[in-house]
Every structure is written in C-alpha cells, then in structure tokens.
Amino acid sequence: MSQKGHKRRLRPKHKILAVMSALALGGGAVVIVEQGAFAGQDSRAPVTATIDCPDVGDKLENVPDQARGEVDANLAKLDTQVADAYQKLSSGQAQGKALLGGLKQQRDKTITNLSDALGKAGQKPAGLQGLSACVMKEAAAADPADEPALANGADAAAKQGAPQQQQQQQQQQQQQAKGGPARSDFVAIGTVKPNVRKPAARGGASTGSFAVQCGRNENGHFNPDNVIVAPGVSNGAHHMHDYVGNKTTDAFSTNNSLAQSGTTCTNGDQSAYYWPVLRLRDGKAEKDAKAPGGGQDANIGTILKPKQVTIEFKGSPVSKVAAMPRFMRIITGDAKALTNGNANANASWSCTGFENRQLKDKYPVCPKGSDVVRTFNFQSCWDGKNIDSANHRTHVAFADANGNCKKGFKAIPQLVQRIVYSVPPGSRFAVDSFPEQLHKPVTDHGDFINVMSNGLMAGAVRCINDGRACR
C-alpha cells in the first residue's frame, strides 16, 4: 500500500492481518487491517485505500463563457474517471501502479482537452497538466461487523439457494459497504463540548429573518445530477440529491427553465435547494440500487426522508444586507473533502437538543428521543458582480469571526438550511458521496440557486434589515 507515493512497511503481525483481509475479499486486497493505524481507534480497526486526485476545477478562477460548456464537460469526465478507477480498486479488478498509471493517462488526455478549450478562448492556464497524477490514500474503513444486515442477508440468500445473480448482488453490496462509514466516523454527541460561537450584533446590524416553507421532498424529486458543477451531464454528482423548491431542477436546467418551473415553496419561491440524501446502512435495496448515483456508485441502503426541513435567510451582525441577484449559485461545503482536505469543508452534524455542539468530520450518535440534524450555513458575502464563478466559490465568501465581509464584498442574506432525520436507535447511516470519498461526514454539502423573483427577494431584504421575522 502506498500513501502519497511512499511505501509503508508492515510489521509481521500486520502482514498476517493484511493477508487475512485480502483472502476475505477474494484476493482484491482493498482493505488492510493495521494495528494502531488511527489514533483513538480499536487497535485492529480496518483501513481502506481510496484514490486521491488533485481537484482541477478548484484551480480554475476564470473560464470565459464560450469555453464554459466544454470545460464543465471535461471536469465531469475527470470525476467519472476517478469513480471508475475506484470501482476497479474496490472490486479487485486493478491495483497499485497499473491502476494509477491508467488513470493518469486518462486524466492527461482530459486535462489537455480542457486546457485546449481554454486556450481557444484566450485563457489557457499554466500548470494544469501537473494535476493529472493521483495517489493512494488510506482512510478508516467499515468493519464487516458494522454491516450485519448485509452479511446476514448474503448468508440467508446462500442457504435458501438464491439465484447466482442475487448472491453476486449481495456480495457486491458487501464489498461496497467496506468503503464506509467506519466506526471511527461516529461519536456520541454527549461527549462533545459546546463549540458554537456567534458574533454579537453591533450597531447597524440586520437582525431579522425570512423563512421559506418548501416541504420535505414529498414529491420524491431525486437525481444524481448537479446543474451547478456539471451542467448538461447526467449523474454529474455520482450521488443522489434530495430537492425542494424548484420542481424541475436537473442537469439540463437553464435559467429560463428554472424561471418557468413550478415550486414546492408556499410563497412562490422557485429557488432550487438540494443536498445529498442520507441513507440507513440497512442492506435493503432502494429503488436506485442498480442505478447511477445509487448502487452503481456505491451508495446503498434505504433513503431517509427528512422529518423536518427548515429554510431561513438571516442577516449580518455588523451591517444591512443587499439583495442577491436572481440565478446566483452558491455551494457550501466540499463533496471531495476527504481527498481535497478541509479548506472548503463546511459540514455541521448534530442532534436535537444538542445543537450548540456541531461536528464537522464525525456523524453524531444521538441519545434516545433525539434526532440527527444537518445544518448548512451558506456563505453570506458577495463580490457584488458575479452570480457564479469558474470554481463556484470565489464570487462568494464567508464573513470572518466577527461577522465582517472581506474588502470588496458585501453582506447578503445568509441561507441556513436545517434538516432533521429520525434515525432508528443503534442504526448506522451515511451521507451519499462520490464513491472514492467513502461516505465520510466531512464531505457533506449543500447547493442553492436563487430563483426568487426580484420582488420576493426585495421583501426578504426588507424583513431582515428591519429586524422582523417574516414567514
């Protein structure tokens, strides 16, 4: 196993455990068990390999409009190449240098096409070709004991003489389960110290709020697209999204189609609000068990329907807020935070009754009578010019610890989404993710396209600036 290009030597005891793990996986040595691999874990906690590739899209800060379609298509192709490589790794079809070498060749070609598209538009950047090489990365893996439903289901199928195809499907689900979440990805919320700090309001603050009632996705609006990051590409997210608000949002949506769509919001807000689904790791086959974004991308188990979804826009503790422009796009968090690092991560997990304790890189284990909560606090500062940016980040920013926007940015209504789930006691759950991100809690993220009419947005701004709570 290599990590960041450096080989690690296993002591004799570790080698035995690694061989046992390889045999258990039918020779596809994806998971190794290494004693003391992660601080604070069980000494025999399993470790899995995933693929860590530089995020090309995050490096792009200026993409001319005439090149955007081709650039977005190539960025989506890079994601697909990594997902396919991870599938080969996790199934034992390919390993090590051969796998990474083949992936580099694919990425070389795709990055070249992307660079050429930018060059034709007069904006060819330097250094992109150096982003084609990927490495193996270790992360905590799910212990087989963490997936009793899957294991028992496979055993039962074998005993009852189930068709070979069904047994293979069960085995595939078991293999995918090794990708996470791990025991170490969970922590009892009661052991977490209060850590939420909010800046005090100062003179000139905008202390009001504007709430939008859009339901809990009773319409069953799901797809694995992401029209912000991968417009025009089906399964651009490689994980399933829950949608509320705009009824037609998918990979092929345009500003015009969004503006003509119906909405689930009671006040006529046509905005698109979406986030990755949460699933029980119960071994049951969801409707998307054989579909892209679902089982084909290692996202398995029963999709949990939110118990409550709260959408609210809040003010600034130091100033009035300005209206957001229609069709502004904002992404909060990083779907690739496991491999990208935490620079753009913005996950917030908690439990009802404990929301002064927020977790960034752990799932909460809630006490009896308490529900799991995901909170998305979106960026609240805007550059005053752009509704989007090439990397979908630089046109907006977070306020600093005191609530101030950086120079050149102005305060806008801050979108805060709070999603509550009733999780059966003792159940494991996981957020949908890109396959190679292993369902880690730090990869949680939210997406928003503002399609409020100018009049509705103006009303929201008045409420917030006047210190009123409007619904």
Residue pairs with C-beta under 8 A, 6 or more apart in sequence:
1 7
1 8
1 32
1 49
1 136
1 138
2 8
2 96
2 135
2 136
3 135
3 136
3 137
3 138
4 52
4 135
4 137
5 135
10 18
10 32
10 34
11 35
13 35
14 32
14 33
14 34
14 35
17 32
17 33
17 34
17 35
17 44
18 29
18 32
18 33
18 34
20 33
21 29
21 31
21 32
21 33
21 46
22 28
22 29
22 32
24 144
25 31
25 92
25 175
25 178
26 92
27 92
28 90
28 91
28 92
28 93
28 95
28 175
29 92
29 95
30 48
30 49
30 89
30 90
30 92
30 178
31 46
31 47
31 48
31 49
31 141
31 178
32 46
32 47
32 48
32 49
33 44
33 45
33 46
33 47
34 47
35 43
35 44
36 43
37 45
37 47
37 138
37 140
38 45
38 47
38 140
38 184
40 184
41 140
41 183
41 184
42 183
45 140
45 143
45 182
45 183
45 184
46 140
46 141
46 142
46 143
46 178
46 182
47 138
47 139
47 140
47 141
48 138
48 139
48 140
48 141
48 142
48 178
48 179
48 180
48 438
49 89
49 136
49 137
49 138
50 86
50 89
50 136
50 137
50 138
50 139
50 179
50 338
50 339
50 436
50 437
50 438
51 82
51 85
51 86
51 89
51 100
51 103
51 134
51 135
51 136
51 137
51 339
51 436
52 134
52 135
52 136
52 137
52 339
52 436
53 78
53 82
53 103
53 107
53 131
53 134
53 339
54 131
54 133
54 134
55 336
55 339
55 340
56 75
56 78
56 111
56 114
56 128
56 131
57 75
57 78
57 229
57 390
57 391
57 392
58 340
58 344
58 391
58 393
59 125
59 127
59 128
59 131
59 391
60 71
60 125
60 390
60 391
61 389
61 390
61 391
61 394
62 123
62 390
63 71
63 118
63 121
63 123
63 390
64 118
64 121
64 122
64 123
66 121
67 117
67 118
67 120
67 121
67 123
68 390
69 231
69 232
70 113
70 114
70 117
71 114
71 117
71 118
71 390
72 229
72 230
72 231
72 232
72 233
73 232
73 233
74 110
74 111
74 113
74 114
74 117
75 114
75 229
75 230
76 229
76 230
76 233
76 236
77 110
78 107
78 110
78 111
79 230
79 236
79 238
79 434
80 238
81 103
81 106
81 107
81 110
82 103
82 134
82 434
82 436
83 238
83 297
83 434
83 435
83 436
85 94
85 99
85 102
85 103
85 134
85 436
86 298
86 435
86 436
87 93
87 298
87 435
88 94
88 99
89 95
89 99
90 175
90 176
90 178
90 179
90 298
90 435
91 172
91 175
94 102
96 136
100 133
100 134
100 135
100 136
103 134
104 132
104 133
104 134
107 131
107 132
107 133
107 134
108 129
108 132
111 128
111 129
111 131
111 132
112 129
114 128
115 124
115 125
115 128
115 129
116 124
118 124
118 125
137 338
137 339
139 180
139 182
139 338
139 438
139 440
140 180
140 182
140 183
140 184
140 185
141 178
141 179
141 180
141 182
141 438
142 177
142 178
142 179
142 180
142 181
142 182
142 183
143 182
143 183
144 151
144 174
144 178
146 177
146 181
146 182
146 183
146 281
146 428
147 174
147 177
147 281
147 283
147 428
149 281
149 282
149 283
149 284
150 170
150 173
150 174
150 177
150 281
150 283
151 174
152 283
153 170
153 173
153 283
154 167
154 170
154 171
154 173
154 174
157 166
157 167
157 170
158 167
162 170
172 295
173 283
173 295
173 300
176 295
176 298
176 300
177 281
177 300
179 298
179 435
179 438
179 439
180 430
180 438
180 439
180 440
181 281
181 363
181 428
181 429
181 430
181 438
181 439
181 440
181 441
185 362
185 363
185 439
185 440
185 441
186 362
186 363
186 364
186 365
186 428
187 359
187 362
187 363
187 364
187 365
188 364
188 365
188 367
189 350
189 351
189 354
189 357
189 359
189 364
189 365
189 366
189 367
189 370
190 354
190 367
192 354
192 357
192 359
192 364
193 357
194 356
194 357
195 356
195 357
195 358
196 355
196 356
196 357
196 358
197 401
198 317
199 317
199 318
199 401
199 402
199 403
200 317
201 207
201 317
201 318
202 317
202 318
202 403
204 318
204 319
204 320
205 315
205 316
205 317
205 318
205 319
206 315
206 316
206 319
206 320
206 321
206 411
206 464
206 465
206 467
207 315
207 464
207 467
208 315
208 463
208 464
208 465
208 466
208 467
208 468
208 469
208 470
209 312
209 313
209 314
209 315
209 463
209 464
209 468
209 469
209 470
210 312
210 313
210 413
210 459
210 460
210 463
210 464
210 470
210 471
211 310
211 311
211 312
211 313
211 469
211 470
211 471
212 245
212 265
212 266
212 267
212 269
212 271
212 311
212 312
212 313
213 265
213 266
213 267
213 311
213 471
214 244
214 245
214 263
214 264
214 265
214 266
214 269
214 273
214 309
214 311
215 244
215 264
215 265
215 309
216 244
216 305
216 306
216 307
216 308
216 309
217 242
217 243
217 244
217 264
217 305
217 306
217 309
218 264
219 247
219 264
221 242
221 243
221 244
221 247
221 249
222 240
222 241
222 242
222 243
222 277
222 288
222 303
223 240
223 241
223 243
223 250
223 251
223 293
224 234
224 235
224 236
224 237
224 238
224 239
224 240
224 241
224 291
224 292
224 293
224 294
224 297
225 233
225 234
225 235
225 236
225 237
225 241
225 250
225 251
226 236
226 237
226 241
226 251
226 447
227 236
227 249
227 250
227 251
227 252
227 253
227 272
227 449
228 329
228 331
228 388
228 392
228 447
228 449
229 236
229 237
229 331
229 392
230 236
230 237
230 251
231 251
231 252
231 253
232 251
232 252
233 251
234 251
234 292
235 292
235 293
235 297
236 251
237 276
237 293
237 335
237 434
238 292
238 293
238 297
238 434
238 435
239 276
239 277
239 293
239 297
239 299
239 335
239 432
239 433
239 434
240 276
240 277
240 288
240 293
240 294
240 299
240 303
240 432
241 274
241 275
241 276
241 277
241 432
241 447
242 274
242 275
242 276
242 277
242 306
243 249
243 272
243 273
243 274
244 264
244 265
244 273
244 274
244 309
244 311
245 263
245 264
245 265
245 269
245 270
245 271
245 272
245 273
245 451
246 253
246 258
246 261
246 263
246 270
246 271
246 272
246 449
246 451
247 261
247 262
247 263
247 264
248 257
248 258
248 261
248 262
249 258
249 261
249 272
249 274
249 449
253 272
255 327
258 270
258 272
258 327
258 449
258 451
259 270
259 451
261 270
261 451
262 270
263 269
263 270
263 271
265 271
267 456
268 453
268 456
269 451
269 452
269 456
270 451
270 452
270 453
271 448
271 449
271 450
271 451
271 452
272 447
272 448
272 449
272 451
273 311
273 417
273 446
273 447
273 448
274 446
274 447
274 448
275 374
275 376
275 417
275 419
275 444
275 445
275 446
275 447
276 335
276 431
276 432
276 433
276 444
276 445
277 299
277 303
277 304
277 431
277 432
278 303
278 304
278 372
278 374
278 421
278 429
278 430
278 431
278 432
279 286
279 299
279 300
279 301
279 302
279 303
279 304
279 429
279 430
279 431
279 432
280 301
280 302
280 304
280 423
280 424
280 427
280 428
280 429
281 300
281 301
281 427
281 428
281 429
281 430
282 301
282 302
282 427
283 300
283 301
284 301
284 302
285 295
286 294
286 295
286 300
286 301
286 302
286 303
287 294
288 294
288 295
288 299
288 303
289 295
289 300
290 296
293 299
293 432
294 300
297 434
297 435
298 435
299 432
299 433
299 439
301 429
301 430
304 421
304 422
304 423
304 429
306 419
306 420
306 421
307 371
307 420
307 421
307 422
308 418
308 419
308 420
309 417
309 418
309 419
309 420
310 416
310 417
310 418
310 419
311 415
311 416
311 417
312 415
312 416
312 418
313 413
313 414
313 415
313 416
313 460
313 464
314 380
314 413
314 414
314 416
314 464
315 321
315 411
315 413
315 414
315 464
315 465
316 380
316 399
316 403
316 405
316 411
316 414
317 402
317 403
318 399
318 402
318 403
318 404
318 411
319 405
319 411
320 411
320 465
321 380
321 411
321 412
321 413
321 461
321 464
321 465
322 382
322 384
322 410
322 411
322 412
322 461
323 412
323 454
323 457
323 458
323 460
323 461
324 382
324 412
324 413
324 450
324 452
324 457
325 387
325 450
326 387
326 450
326 451
326 452
326 453
326 454
326 457
327 387
327 449
327 450
327 451
328 382
328 387
328 388
328 449
328 450
329 387
329 388
329 392
329 447
329 448
329 449
329 450
330 378
330 379
330 396
330 415
330 447
330 448
330 450
331 392
331 393
331 445
331 446
331 447
331 448
332 346
332 376
332 377
332 378
332 379
332 445
332 446
332 448
333 344
333 345
333 346
333 347
333 376
333 443
333 444
333 445
333 446
334 340
334 342
334 343
334 344
334 345
334 346
334 443
334 445
335 433
335 434
335 437
335 443
335 445
336 434
336 437
336 443
337 344
337 345
337 347
337 437
337 440
337 442
337 443
338 436
338 437
338 438
338 440
338 442
338 443
339 436
339 437
342 360
342 361
342 442
344 393
345 360
345 361
345 442
345 443
346 360
346 376
346 377
346 445
347 359
347 360
347 361
347 374
347 441
347 442
347 443
347 444
347 445
348 358
348 359
348 360
348 374
348 375
348 376
348 377
348 444
349 358
349 359
349 360
349 362
349 363
349 364
349 372
349 373
349 374
349 441
349 444
350 357
350 358
350 359
350 364
350 372
350 373
350 375
351 364
351 366
351 367
351 370
351 371
351 372
351 373
352 366
352 370
352 371
352 373
352 420
353 370
354 364
354 366
354 370
355 373
355 375
358 375
359 441
360 441
360 442
361 440
361 441
361 442
362 441
363 372
363 429
363 430
363 441
364 372
364 373
366 372
366 423
368 425
371 420
371 421
371 422
371 423
372 420
372 421
372 422
372 423
372 429
373 418
373 419
373 420
373 421
374 417
374 418
374 419
374 421
374 444
375 416
375 417
375 418
375 419
376 415
376 416
376 417
376 418
376 419
376 445
376 446
377 414
377 416
378 414
378 415
378 416
378 417
378 446
378 448
379 396
379 397
379 398
379 414
380 398
380 399
380 405
380 411
380 412
380 413
380 414
381 396
381 397
381 398
381 399
381 405
381 406
381 409
381 410
381 411
381 412
382 395
382 396
382 409
382 410
382 411
382 412
383 394
383 395
383 396
383 397
383 408
383 409
384 408
384 409
384 410
385 395
386 395
387 395
388 395
389 395
397 405
397 406
397 409
399 405
399 411
400 406
405 411
413 460
413 461
413 464
415 448
417 446
421 429
423 429
430 439
431 439
431 441
431 443
431 444
432 439
433 439
433 440
433 443
434 443
437 443
450 457
452 460
459 470
460 470
463 469
463 470
